C-alpha cells in the first residue's frame, strides 16, 4: 500500500529527473547542431574547391575552417579566403 511519504518521494524523484534531463539535454542539442553545421561547412568548402579551383581560389579544409564556414556561412568562407591570403 502506498503511503503519502512514498508518493511524495516519487514526485520529488520525478522532478529531480526532469531537472537533470533539462540540464544535460540542452548542451547535447547544441553540440549536435554545431557538429551538423561543421559537416555542412566542410561539404560546402569541398564543393567550392571543386568549382573555384579553375580560378585559383582554393580553401584549406580542416576542422577550424569547416566550423567557421559552417557557423558563419558564406561570410565565413570569404573570411577564410581573406585570412588565407594574409597568412
HTML snippet that shows the backbone in 3Dmol.js (N, CA, C, O; Angstrom):
<script src="https://3Dmol.org/build/3Dmol-min.js"></script>
<div id="view" style="width:600px;height:400px;position:relative"></div>
<script>
const pdb = `
ATOM      1  N   UNK A   1       0.833  -1.179   0.000  1.00  0.00           N
ATOM      2  CA  UNK A   1       0.000   0.000   0.000  1.00  0.00           C
ATOM      3  C   UNK A   1       0.882   1.248   0.000  1.00  0.00           C
ATOM      4  O   UNK A   1       1.871   1.329   0.728  1.00  0.00           O
ATOM      5  N   UNK A   2       0.508   2.201  -0.819  1.00  0.00           N
ATOM      6  CA  UNK A   2       1.273   3.430  -0.937  1.00  0.00           C
ATOM      7  C   UNK A   2       0.877   4.393   0.180  1.00  0.00           C
ATOM      8  O   UNK A   2      -0.295   4.575   0.509  1.00  0.00           O
ATOM      9  N   UNK A   3       1.907   4.990   0.735  1.00  0.00           N
ATOM     10  CA  UNK A   3       1.663   5.998   1.761  1.00  0.00           C
ATOM     11  C   UNK A   3       1.935   7.379   1.155  1.00  0.00           C
ATOM     12  O   UNK A   3       2.482   7.503   0.059  1.00  0.00           O
ATOM     13  N   UNK A   4       1.547   8.375   1.879  1.00  0.00           N
ATOM     14  CA  UNK A   4       1.750   9.746   1.409  1.00  0.00           C
ATOM     15  C   UNK A   4       3.242  10.048   1.271  1.00  0.00           C
ATOM     16  O   UNK A   4       3.644  10.788   0.373  1.00  0.00           O
ATOM     17  N   UNK A   5       4.054   9.488   2.142  1.00  0.00           N
ATOM     18  CA  UNK A   5       5.502   9.718   2.087  1.00  0.00           C
ATOM     19  C   UNK A   5       6.124   9.132   0.834  1.00  0.00           C
ATOM     20  O   UNK A   5       6.961   9.774   0.201  1.00  0.00           O
ATOM     21  N   UNK A   6       5.724   7.911   0.463  1.00  0.00           N
ATOM     22  CA  UNK A   6       6.305   7.289  -0.725  1.00  0.00           C
ATOM     23  C   UNK A   6       5.820   7.989  -2.001  1.00  0.00           C
ATOM     24  O   UNK A   6       6.572   8.079  -2.972  1.00  0.00           O
ATOM     25  N   UNK A   7       4.602   8.474  -2.015  1.00  0.00           N
ATOM     26  CA  UNK A   7       4.105   9.230  -3.171  1.00  0.00           C
ATOM     27  C   UNK A   7       4.868  10.543  -3.301  1.00  0.00           C
ATOM     28  O   UNK A   7       5.213  10.947  -4.412  1.00  0.00           O
ATOM     29  N   UNK A   8       5.134  11.212  -2.187  1.00  0.00           N
ATOM     30  CA  UNK A   8       5.892  12.460  -2.193  1.00  0.00           C
ATOM     31  C   UNK A   8       7.316  12.223  -2.675  1.00  0.00           C
ATOM     32  O   UNK A   8       7.847  13.017  -3.451  1.00  0.00           O
ATOM     33  N   UNK A   9       7.937  11.137  -2.223  1.00  0.00           N
ATOM     34  CA  UNK A   9       9.291  10.811  -2.674  1.00  0.00           C
ATOM     35  C   UNK A   9       9.290  10.533  -4.183  1.00  0.00           C
ATOM     36  O   UNK A   9      10.215  10.943  -4.883  1.00  0.00           O
ATOM     37  N   UNK A  10       8.276   9.851  -4.682  1.00  0.00           N
ATOM     38  CA  UNK A  10       8.174   9.583  -6.115  1.00  0.00           C
ATOM     39  C   UNK A  10       8.037  10.856  -6.922  1.00  0.00           C
ATOM     40  O   UNK A  10       8.667  10.997  -7.971  1.00  0.00           O
ATOM     41  N   UNK A  11       7.224  11.786  -6.450  1.00  0.00           N
ATOM     42  CA  UNK A  11       7.029  13.062  -7.146  1.00  0.00           C
ATOM     43  C   UNK A  11       8.322  13.879  -7.140  1.00  0.00           C
ATOM     44  O   UNK A  11       8.692  14.467  -8.156  1.00  0.00           O
ATOM     45  N   UNK A  12       8.998  13.914  -6.010  1.00  0.00           N
ATOM     46  CA  UNK A  12      10.266  14.651  -5.917  1.00  0.00           C
ATOM     47  C   UNK A  12      11.315  14.007  -6.818  1.00  0.00           C
ATOM     48  O   UNK A  12      12.096  14.714  -7.455  1.00  0.00           O
ATOM     49  N   UNK A  13      11.345  12.677  -6.879  1.00  0.00           N
ATOM     50  CA  UNK A  13      12.297  11.980  -7.747  1.00  0.00           C
ATOM     51  C   UNK A  13      12.041  12.299  -9.209  1.00  0.00           C
ATOM     52  O   UNK A  13      12.983  12.534  -9.965  1.00  0.00           O
ATOM     53  N   UNK A  14      10.786  12.311  -9.615  1.00  0.00           N
ATOM     54  CA  UNK A  14      10.455  12.660 -10.995  1.00  0.00           C
ATOM     55  C   UNK A  14      10.838  14.099 -11.309  1.00  0.00           C
ATOM     56  O   UNK A  14      11.304  14.384 -12.412  1.00  0.00           O
ATOM     57  N   UNK A  15      10.652  15.003 -10.367  1.00  0.00           N
ATOM     58  CA  UNK A  15      11.025  16.396 -10.553  1.00  0.00           C
ATOM     59  C   UNK A  15      12.539  16.522 -10.713  1.00  0.00           C
ATOM     60  O   UNK A  15      13.007  17.253 -11.586  1.00  0.00           O
ATOM     61  N   UNK A  16      13.304  15.822  -9.887  1.00  0.00           N
ATOM     62  CA  UNK A  16      14.772  15.855  -9.981  1.00  0.00           C
ATOM     63  C   UNK A  16      15.225  15.265 -11.321  1.00  0.00           C
ATOM     64  O   UNK A  16      16.137  15.794 -11.955  1.00  0.00           O
ATOM     65  N   UNK A  17      14.594  14.178 -11.748  1.00  0.00           N
ATOM     66  CA  UNK A  17      14.917  13.579 -13.039  1.00  0.00           C
ATOM     67  C   UNK A  17      14.629  14.553 -14.178  1.00  0.00           C
ATOM     68  O   UNK A  17      15.416  14.650 -15.120  1.00  0.00           O
ATOM     69  N   UNK A  18      13.529  15.264 -14.105  1.00  0.00           N
ATOM     70  CA  UNK A  18      13.177  16.263 -15.107  1.00  0.00           C
ATOM     71  C   UNK A  18      14.235  17.369 -15.169  1.00  0.00           C
ATOM     72  O   UNK A  18      14.657  17.766 -16.255  1.00  0.00           O
ATOM     73  N   UNK A  19      14.657  17.860 -14.015  1.00  0.00           N
ATOM     74  CA  UNK A  19      15.671  18.921 -13.955  1.00  0.00           C
ATOM     75  C   UNK A  19      16.992  18.425 -14.541  1.00  0.00           C
ATOM     76  O   UNK A  19      17.636  19.149 -15.301  1.00  0.00           O
ATOM     77  N   UNK A  20      17.401  17.216 -14.205  1.00  0.00           N
ATOM     78  CA  UNK A  20      18.651  16.667 -14.728  1.00  0.00           C
ATOM     79  C   UNK A  20      18.596  16.502 -16.243  1.00  0.00           C
ATOM     80  O   UNK A  20      19.579  16.773 -16.932  1.00  0.00           O
ATOM     81  N   UNK A  21      17.462  16.062 -16.760  1.00  0.00           N
ATOM     82  CA  UNK A  21      17.313  15.929 -18.210  1.00  0.00           C
ATOM     83  C   UNK A  21      17.396  17.294 -18.891  1.00  0.00           C
ATOM     84  O   UNK A  21      18.018  17.419 -19.946  1.00  0.00           O
ATOM     85  N   UNK A  22      16.783  18.310 -18.304  1.00  0.00           N
ATOM     86  CA  UNK A  22      16.848  19.659 -18.866  1.00  0.00           C
ATOM     87  C   UNK A  22      18.287  20.176 -18.885  1.00  0.00           C
ATOM     88  O   UNK A  22      18.704  20.834 -19.838  1.00  0.00           O
ATOM     89  N   UNK A  23      19.042  19.874 -17.824  1.00  0.00           N
ATOM     90  CA  UNK A  23      20.419  20.354 -17.726  1.00  0.00           C
ATOM     91  C   UNK A  23      21.307  19.687 -18.764  1.00  0.00           C
ATOM     92  O   UNK A  23      22.120  20.359 -19.398  1.00  0.00           O
ATOM     93  N   UNK A  24      21.169  18.390 -18.949  1.00  0.00           N
ATOM     94  CA  UNK A  24      22.091  17.663 -19.819  1.00  0.00           C
ATOM     95  C   UNK A  24      21.665  17.594 -21.274  1.00  0.00           C
ATOM     96  O   UNK A  24      22.525  17.399 -22.133  1.00  0.00           O
ATOM     97  N   UNK A  25      20.410  17.741 -21.595  1.00  0.00           N
ATOM     98  CA  UNK A  25      19.963  17.624 -22.986  1.00  0.00           C
ATOM     99  C   UNK A  25      20.261  18.898 -23.760  1.00  0.00           C
ATOM    100  O   UNK A  25      20.559  18.824 -24.952  1.00  0.00           O
ATOM    101  N   UNK A  26      20.192  20.039 -23.140  1.00  0.00           N
ATOM    102  CA  UNK A  26      20.434  21.291 -23.842  1.00  0.00           C
ATOM    103  C   UNK A  26      21.847  21.366 -24.432  1.00  0.00           C
ATOM    104  O   UNK A  26      21.976  21.719 -25.604  1.00  0.00           O
ATOM    105  N   UNK A  27      22.912  21.054 -23.682  1.00  0.00           N
ATOM    106  CA  UNK A  27      24.242  21.082 -24.300  1.00  0.00           C
ATOM    107  C   UNK A  27      24.411  20.021 -25.395  1.00  0.00           C
ATOM    108  O   UNK A  27      25.143  20.248 -26.358  1.00  0.00           O
ATOM    109  N   UNK A  28      23.756  18.891 -25.264  1.00  0.00           N
ATOM    110  CA  UNK A  28      23.863  17.854 -26.283  1.00  0.00           C
ATOM    111  C   UNK A  28      23.221  18.331 -27.581  1.00  0.00           C
ATOM    112  O   UNK A  28      23.758  18.083 -28.660  1.00  0.00           O
ATOM    113  N   UNK A  29      22.081  19.011 -27.493  1.00  0.00           N
ATOM    114  CA  UNK A  29      21.435  19.562 -28.691  1.00  0.00           C
ATOM    115  C   UNK A  29      22.334  20.599 -29.351  1.00  0.00           C
ATOM    116  O   UNK A  29      22.469  20.623 -30.574  1.00  0.00           O
ATOM    117  N   UNK A  30      22.949  21.457 -28.539  1.00  0.00           N
ATOM    118  CA  UNK A  30      23.837  22.490 -29.048  1.00  0.00           C
ATOM    119  C   UNK A  30      25.039  21.857 -29.751  1.00  0.00           C
ATOM    120  O   UNK A  30      25.428  22.291 -30.835  1.00  0.00           O
ATOM    121  N   UNK A  31      25.620  20.840 -29.137  1.00  0.00           N
ATOM    122  CA  UNK A  31      26.768  20.159 -29.719  1.00  0.00           C
ATOM    123  C   UNK A  31      26.378  19.448 -31.015  1.00  0.00           C
ATOM    124  O   UNK A  31      27.163  19.432 -31.964  1.00  0.00           O
ATOM    125  N   UNK A  32      25.196  18.867 -31.072  1.00  0.00           N
ATOM    126  CA  UNK A  32      24.718  18.199 -32.272  1.00  0.00           C
ATOM    127  C   UNK A  32      24.530  19.202 -33.405  1.00  0.00           C
ATOM    128  O   UNK A  32      24.912  18.924 -34.541  1.00  0.00           O
ATOM    129  N   UNK A  33      23.948  20.360 -33.114  1.00  0.00           N
ATOM    130  CA  UNK A  33      23.760  21.396 -34.136  1.00  0.00           C
ATOM    131  C   UNK A  33      25.106  21.918 -34.635  1.00  0.00           C
ATOM    132  O   UNK A  33      25.272  22.158 -35.831  1.00  0.00           O
ATOM    133  N   UNK A  34      26.070  22.095 -33.723  1.00  0.00           N
ATOM    134  CA  UNK A  34      27.396  22.561 -34.114  1.00  0.00           C
ATOM    135  C   UNK A  34      28.086  21.540 -35.005  1.00  0.00           C
ATOM    136  O   UNK A  34      28.740  21.905 -35.981  1.00  0.00           O
ATOM    137  N   UNK A  35      27.943  20.264 -34.674  1.00  0.00           N
ATOM    138  CA  UNK A  35      28.549  19.207 -35.479  1.00  0.00           C
ATOM    139  C   UNK A  35      27.939  19.183 -36.881  1.00  0.00           C
ATOM    140  O   UNK A  35      28.660  19.073 -37.873  1.00  0.00           O
ATOM    141  N   UNK A  36      26.623  19.285 -36.959  1.00  0.00           N
ATOM    142  CA  UNK A  36      25.979  19.296 -38.270  1.00  0.00           C
ATOM    143  C   UNK A  36      26.403  20.504 -39.104  1.00  0.00           C
ATOM    144  O   UNK A  36      26.614  20.376 -40.310  1.00  0.00           O
ATOM    145  N   UNK A  37      26.528  21.663 -38.482  1.00  0.00           N
ATOM    146  CA  UNK A  37      26.934  22.847 -39.240  1.00  0.00           C
ATOM    147  C   UNK A  37      28.396  22.735 -39.675  1.00  0.00           C
ATOM    148  O   UNK A  37      28.752  23.234 -40.742  1.00  0.00           O
ATOM    149  N   UNK A  38      29.250  22.093 -38.876  1.00  0.00           N
ATOM    150  CA  UNK A  38      30.643  21.882 -39.287  1.00  0.00           C
ATOM    151  C   UNK A  38      30.719  20.937 -40.476  1.00  0.00           C
ATOM    152  O   UNK A  38      31.505  21.158 -41.397  1.00  0.00           O
ATOM    153  N   UNK A  39      29.910  19.892 -40.462  1.00  0.00           N
ATOM    154  CA  UNK A  39      29.883  18.961 -41.598  1.00  0.00           C
ATOM    155  C   UNK A  39      29.383  19.673 -42.844  1.00  0.00           C
ATOM    156  O   UNK A  39      29.933  19.489 -43.930  1.00  0.00           O
ATOM    157  N   UNK A  40      28.351  20.478 -42.693  1.00  0.00           N
ATOM    158  CA  UNK A  40      27.815  21.229 -43.834  1.00  0.00           C
ATOM    159  C   UNK A  40      28.844  22.240 -44.347  1.00  0.00           C
ATOM    160  O   UNK A  40      28.988  22.416 -45.557  1.00  0.00           O
ATOM    161  N   UNK A  41      29.551  22.895 -43.446  1.00  0.00           N
ATOM    162  CA  UNK A  41      30.584  23.855 -43.858  1.00  0.00           C
ATOM    163  C   UNK A  41      31.726  23.181 -44.586  1.00  0.00           C
ATOM    164  O   UNK A  41      32.226  23.707 -45.580  1.00  0.00           O
ATOM    165  N   UNK A  42      32.145  22.018 -44.101  1.00  0.00           N
ATOM    166  CA  UNK A  42      33.202  21.270 -44.788  1.00  0.00           C
ATOM    167  C   UNK A  42      32.765  20.817 -46.165  1.00  0.00           C
ATOM    168  O   UNK A  42      33.545  20.871 -47.115  1.00  0.00           O
ATOM    169  N   UNK A  43      31.519  20.370 -46.283  1.00  0.00           N
ATOM    170  CA  UNK A  43      30.991  19.945 -47.581  1.00  0.00           C
ATOM    171  C   UNK A  43      30.896  21.135 -48.539  1.00  0.00           C
ATOM    172  O   UNK A  43      31.216  21.010 -49.721  1.00  0.00           O
ATOM    173  N   UNK A  44      30.457  22.283 -48.031  1.00  0.00           N
ATOM    174  CA  UNK A  44      30.370  23.484 -48.875  1.00  0.00           C
ATOM    175  C   UNK A  44      31.754  23.918 -49.342  1.00  0.00           C
ATOM    176  O   UNK A  44      31.922  24.346 -50.484  1.00  0.00           O
ATOM    177  N   UNK A  45      32.742  23.809 -48.464  1.00  0.00           N
ATOM    178  CA  UNK A  45      34.099  24.178 -48.858  1.00  0.00           C
ATOM    179  C   UNK A  45      34.654  23.197 -49.889  1.00  0.00           C
ATOM    180  O   UNK A  45      35.373  23.596 -50.805  1.00  0.00           O
ATOM    181  N   UNK A  46      34.322  21.925 -49.741  1.00  0.00           N
ATOM    182  CA  UNK A  46      34.781  20.924 -50.705  1.00  0.00           C
ATOM    183  C   UNK A  46      34.188  21.194 -52.090  1.00  0.00           C
ATOM    184  O   UNK A  46      34.895  21.148 -53.097  1.00  0.00           O
ATOM    185  N   UNK A  47      32.887  21.474 -52.126  1.00  0.00           N
ATOM    186  CA  UNK A  47      32.238  21.769 -53.405  1.00  0.00           C
ATOM    187  C   UNK A  47      32.803  23.066 -53.996  1.00  0.00           C
ATOM    188  O   UNK A  47      33.016  23.157 -55.205  1.00  0.00           O
ATOM    189  N   UNK A  48      33.041  24.055 -53.153  1.00  0.00           N
ATOM    190  CA  UNK A  48      33.618  25.315 -53.631  1.00  0.00           C
ATOM    191  C   UNK A  48      35.019  25.097 -54.179  1.00  0.00           C
ATOM    192  O   UNK A  48      35.399  25.720 -55.170  1.00  0.00           O
ATOM    193  N   UNK A  49      35.793  24.218 -53.546  1.00  0.00           N
ATOM    194  CA  UNK A  49      37.116  23.897 -54.065  1.00  0.00           C
ATOM    195  C   UNK A  49      37.019  23.286 -55.458  1.00  0.00           C
ATOM    196  O   UNK A  49      37.811  23.612 -56.342  1.00  0.00           O
ATOM    197  N   UNK A  50      36.053  22.406 -55.647  1.00  0.00           N
ATOM    198  CA  UNK A  50      35.891  21.786 -56.961  1.00  0.00           C
ATOM    199  C   UNK A  50      35.499  22.815 -58.021  1.00  0.00           C
ATOM    200  O   UNK A  50      36.011  22.787 -59.140  1.00  0.00           O
ATOM    201  N   UNK A  51      34.592  23.716 -57.664  1.00  0.00           N
ATOM    202  CA  UNK A  51      34.082  24.683 -58.638  1.00  0.00           C
ATOM    203  C   UNK A  51      35.035  25.857 -58.885  1.00  0.00           C
ATOM    204  O   UNK A  51      35.121  26.354 -60.008  1.00  0.00           O
ATOM    205  N   UNK A  52      35.743  26.299 -57.857  1.00  0.00           N
ATOM    206  CA  UNK A  52      36.570  27.503 -57.973  1.00  0.00           C
ATOM    207  C   UNK A  52      38.049  27.226 -58.191  1.00  0.00           C
ATOM    208  O   UNK A  52      38.839  28.167 -58.280  1.00  0.00           O
ATOM    209  N   UNK A  53      38.447  25.959 -58.280  1.00  0.00           N
ATOM    210  CA  UNK A  53      39.873  25.656 -58.444  1.00  0.00           C
ATOM    211  C   UNK A  53      40.398  26.165 -59.785  1.00  0.00           C
ATOM    212  O   UNK A  53      41.582  26.481 -59.904  1.00  0.00           O
ATOM    213  N   UNK A  54      39.546  26.245 -60.778  1.00  0.00           N
ATOM    214  CA  UNK A  54      39.956  26.782 -62.076  1.00  0.00           C
ATOM    215  C   UNK A  54      40.318  28.257 -62.003  1.00  0.00           C
ATOM    216  O   UNK A  54      41.126  28.736 -62.798  1.00  0.00           O
ATOM    217  N   UNK A  55      39.735  28.973 -61.069  1.00  0.00           N
ATOM    218  CA  UNK A  55      40.044  30.405 -60.895  1.00  0.00           C
ATOM    219  C   UNK A  55      41.219  30.639 -59.959  1.00  0.00           C
ATOM    220  O   UNK A  55      41.651  31.776 -59.769  1.00  0.00           O
ATOM    221  N   UNK A  56      41.730  29.577 -59.382  1.00  0.00           N
ATOM    222  CA  UNK A  56      42.852  29.717 -58.457  1.00  0.00           C
ATOM    223  C   UNK A  56      42.424  29.984 -57.028  1.00  0.00           C
ATOM    224  O   UNK A  56      43.261  30.324 -56.192  1.00  0.00           O
ATOM    225  N   UNK A  57      41.154  29.841 -56.729  1.00  0.00           N
ATOM    226  CA  UNK A  57      40.649  30.058 -55.371  1.00  0.00           C
ATOM    227  C   UNK A  57      40.421  28.687 -54.738  1.00  0.00           C
ATOM    228  O   UNK A  57      39.562  27.918 -55.169  1.00  0.00           O
ATOM    229  N   UNK A  58      41.196  28.408 -53.725  1.00  0.00           N
ATOM    230  CA  UNK A  58      41.030  27.132 -53.024  1.00  0.00           C
ATOM    231  C   UNK A  58      40.989  27.380 -51.517  1.00  0.00           C
ATOM    232  O   UNK A  58      41.497  28.383 -51.017  1.00  0.00           O
ATOM    233  N   UNK A  59      40.383  26.457 -50.830  1.00  0.00           N
ATOM    234  CA  UNK A  59      40.285  26.506 -49.370  1.00  0.00           C
ATOM    235  C   UNK A  59      41.124  25.381 -48.790  1.00  0.00           C
ATOM    236  O   UNK A  59      41.207  24.294 -49.361  1.00  0.00           O
ATOM    237  N   UNK A  60      41.734  25.648 -47.670  1.00  0.00           N
ATOM    238  CA  UNK A  60      42.324  24.537 -46.923  1.00  0.00           C
ATOM    239  C   UNK A  60      41.242  24.066 -45.955  1.00  0.00           C
ATOM    240  O   UNK A  60      40.778  24.824 -45.104  1.00  0.00           O
ATOM    241  N   UNK A  61      40.856  22.828 -46.098  1.00  0.00           N
ATOM    242  CA  UNK A  61      39.754  22.290 -45.292  1.00  0.00           C
ATOM    243  C   UNK A  61      40.328  21.585 -44.069  1.00  0.00           C
ATOM    244  O   UNK A  61      41.025  20.577 -44.188  1.00  0.00           O
ATOM    245  N   UNK A  62      40.030  22.122 -42.910  1.00  0.00           N
ATOM    246  CA  UNK A  62      40.379  21.498 -41.635  1.00  0.00           C
ATOM    247  C   UNK A  62      39.231  21.771 -40.660  1.00  0.00           C
ATOM    248  O   UNK A  62      38.311  22.516 -40.999  1.00  0.00           O
ATOM    249  N   UNK A  63      39.264  21.194 -39.474  1.00  0.00           N
ATOM    250  CA  UNK A  63      38.113  21.376 -38.572  1.00  0.00           C
ATOM    251  C   UNK A  63      37.807  22.839 -38.232  1.00  0.00           C
ATOM    252  O   UNK A  63      36.640  23.205 -38.091  1.00  0.00           O
ATOM    253  N   UNK A  64      38.824  23.666 -38.099  1.00  0.00           N
ATOM    254  CA  UNK A  64      38.579  25.068 -37.747  1.00  0.00           C
ATOM    255  C   UNK A  64      37.902  25.820 -38.901  1.00  0.00           C
ATOM    256  O   UNK A  64      36.931  26.545 -38.683  1.00  0.00           O
ATOM    257  N   UNK A  65      38.407  25.649 -40.115  1.00  0.00           N
ATOM    258  CA  UNK A  65      37.798  26.352 -41.238  1.00  0.00           C
ATOM    259  C   UNK A  65      36.409  25.803 -41.550  1.00  0.00           C
ATOM    260  O   UNK A  65      35.527  26.550 -41.974  1.00  0.00           O
ATOM    261  N   UNK A  66      36.213  24.509 -41.342  1.00  0.00           N
ATOM    262  CA  UNK A  66      34.877  23.937 -41.545  1.00  0.00           C
ATOM    263  C   UNK A  66      33.899  24.510 -40.522  1.00  0.00           C
ATOM    264  O   UNK A  66      32.744  24.780 -40.848  1.00  0.00           O
ATOM    265  N   UNK A  67      34.368  24.698 -39.271  1.00  0.00           N
ATOM    266  CA  UNK A  67      33.496  25.266 -38.243  1.00  0.00           C
ATOM    267  C   UNK A  67      33.178  26.733 -38.558  1.00  0.00           C
ATOM    268  O   UNK A  67      32.039  27.171 -38.401  1.00  0.00           O
ATOM    269  N   UNK A  68      34.179  27.478 -38.998  1.00  0.00           N
ATOM    270  CA  UNK A  68      33.956  28.886 -39.334  1.00  0.00           C
ATOM    271  C   UNK A  68      32.948  29.010 -40.467  1.00  0.00           C
ATOM    272  O   UNK A  68      32.008  29.801 -40.385  1.00  0.00           O
ATOM    273  N   UNK A  69      33.145  28.228 -41.524  1.00  0.00           N
ATOM    274  CA  UNK A  69      32.223  28.330 -42.657  1.00  0.00           C
ATOM    275  C   UNK A  69      30.862  27.733 -42.330  1.00  0.00           C
ATOM    276  O   UNK A  69      29.852  28.180 -42.874  1.00  0.00           O
ATOM    277  N   UNK A  70      30.810  26.739 -41.457  1.00  0.00           N
ATOM    278  CA  UNK A  70      29.531  26.150 -41.089  1.00  0.00           C
ATOM    279  C   UNK A  70      28.698  27.063 -40.224  1.00  0.00           C
ATOM    280  O   UNK A  70      27.480  27.141 -40.386  1.00  0.00           O
ATOM    281  N   UNK A  71      29.343  27.753 -39.311  1.00  0.00           N
ATOM    282  CA  UNK A  71      28.618  28.632 -38.394  1.00  0.00           C
ATOM    283  C   UNK A  71      28.287  29.960 -39.064  1.00  0.00           C
ATOM    284  O   UNK A  71      27.181  30.476 -38.902  1.00  0.00           O
ATOM    285  N   UNK A  72      29.226  30.514 -39.808  1.00  0.00           N
ATOM    286  CA  UNK A  72      29.023  31.834 -40.400  1.00  0.00           C
ATOM    287  C   UNK A  72      28.469  31.798 -41.820  1.00  0.00           C
ATOM    288  O   UNK A  72      27.975  32.811 -42.317  1.00  0.00           O
ATOM    289  N   UNK A  73      28.544  30.646 -42.475  1.00  0.00           N
ATOM    290  CA  UNK A  73      28.013  30.524 -43.833  1.00  0.00           C
ATOM    291  C   UNK A  73      28.968  31.115 -44.864  1.00  0.00           C
ATOM    292  O   UNK A  73      30.185  30.984 -44.739  1.00  0.00           O
ATOM    293  N   UNK A  74      28.416  31.760 -45.875  1.00  0.00           N
ATOM    294  CA  UNK A  74      29.232  32.324 -46.957  1.00  0.00           C
ATOM    295  C   UNK A  74      30.184  33.403 -46.438  1.00  0.00           C
ATOM    296  O   UNK A  74      31.333  33.432 -46.879  1.00  0.00           O
ATOM    297  N   UNK A  75      29.777  34.289 -45.530  1.00  0.00           N
ATOM    298  CA  UNK A  75      30.763  35.240 -44.991  1.00  0.00           C
ATOM    299  C   UNK A  75      31.940  34.537 -44.303  1.00  0.00           C
ATOM    300  O   UNK A  75      33.062  35.042 -44.320  1.00  0.00           O
ATOM    301  N   UNK A  76      31.686  33.393 -43.710  1.00  0.00           N
ATOM    302  CA  UNK A  76      32.774  32.630 -43.098  1.00  0.00           C
ATOM    303  C   UNK A  76      33.734  32.086 -44.132  1.00  0.00           C
ATOM    304  O   UNK A  76      34.941  32.026 -43.898  1.00  0.00           O
ATOM    305  N   UNK A  77      33.199  31.687 -45.283  1.00  0.00           N
ATOM    306  CA  UNK A  77      34.073  31.209 -46.360  1.00  0.00           C
ATOM    307  C   UNK A  77      34.904  32.356 -46.925  1.00  0.00           C
ATOM    308  O   UNK A  77      36.082  32.178 -47.232  1.00  0.00           O
ATOM    309  N   UNK A  78      34.301  33.518 -47.061  1.00  0.00           N
ATOM    310  CA  UNK A  78      35.035  34.696 -47.528  1.00  0.00           C
ATOM    311  C   UNK A  78      36.105  35.072 -46.505  1.00  0.00           C
ATOM    312  O   UNK A  78      37.226  35.414 -46.884  1.00  0.00           O
ATOM    313  N   UNK A  79      35.779  35.012 -45.235  1.00  0.00           N
ATOM    314  CA  UNK A  79      36.745  35.288 -44.178  1.00  0.00           C
ATOM    315  C   UNK A  79      37.911  34.315 -44.250  1.00  0.00           C
ATOM    316  O   UNK A  79      39.059  34.709 -44.049  1.00  0.00           O
ATOM    317  N   UNK A  80      37.630  33.056 -44.532  1.00  0.00           N
ATOM    318  CA  UNK A  80      38.683  32.060 -44.649  1.00  0.00           C
ATOM    319  C   UNK A  80      39.612  32.391 -45.811  1.00  0.00           C
ATOM    320  O   UNK A  80      40.830  32.259 -45.690  1.00  0.00           O
ATOM    321  N   UNK A  81      39.042  32.824 -46.944  1.00  0.00           N
ATOM    322  CA  UNK A  81      39.866  33.195 -48.100  1.00  0.00           C
ATOM    323  C   UNK A  81      40.741  34.406 -47.761  1.00  0.00           C
ATOM    324  O   UNK A  81      41.921  34.443 -48.111  1.00  0.00           O
ATOM    325  N   UNK A  82      40.161  35.388 -47.084  1.00  0.00           N
ATOM    326  CA  UNK A  82      40.917  36.603 -46.725  1.00  0.00           C
ATOM    327  C   UNK A  82      42.044  36.257 -45.761  1.00  0.00           C
ATOM    328  O   UNK A  82      43.173  36.719 -45.927  1.00  0.00           O
ATOM    329  N   UNK A  83      41.738  35.446 -44.758  1.00  0.00           N
ATOM    330  CA  UNK A  83      42.777  35.061 -43.796  1.00  0.00           C
ATOM    331  C   UNK A  83      43.862  34.226 -44.453  1.00  0.00           C
ATOM    332  O   UNK A  83      45.035  34.345 -44.097  1.00  0.00           O
ATOM    333  N   UNK A  84      43.493  33.394 -45.395  1.00  0.00           N
ATOM    334  CA  UNK A  84      44.462  32.583 -46.103  1.00  0.00           C
ATOM    335  C   UNK A  84      45.374  33.479 -46.948  1.00  0.00           C
ATOM    336  O   UNK A  84      46.566  33.203 -47.080  1.00  0.00           O
ATOM    337  N   UNK A  85      44.816  34.544 -47.514  1.00  0.00           N
ATOM    338  CA  UNK A  85      45.613  35.478 -48.296  1.00  0.00           C
ATOM    339  C   UNK A  85      46.563  36.295 -47.435  1.00  0.00           C
ATOM    340  O   UNK A  85      47.652  36.658 -47.879  1.00  0.00           O
ATOM    341  N   UNK A  86      46.153  36.586 -46.198  1.00  0.00           N
ATOM    342  CA  UNK A  86      47.002  37.361 -45.302  1.00  0.00           C
ATOM    343  C   UNK A  86      48.144  36.538 -44.731  1.00  0.00           C
ATOM    344  O   UNK A  86      49.225  37.060 -44.458  1.00  0.00           O
ATOM    345  N   UNK A  87      47.896  35.259 -44.555  1.00  0.00           N
ATOM    346  CA  UNK A  87      48.929  34.403 -43.970  1.00  0.00           C
ATOM    347  C   UNK A  87      49.704  33.794 -45.074  1.00  0.00           C
ATOM    348  O   UNK A  87      50.635  33.028 -44.826  1.00  0.00           O
TER     349      UNK A  87
END
`;
const viewer = $3Dmol.createViewer("view");
viewer.addModel(pdb, "pdb");
viewer.setStyle({}, {cartoon: {color: "spectrum"}});
viewer.zoomTo();
viewer.render();
</script>
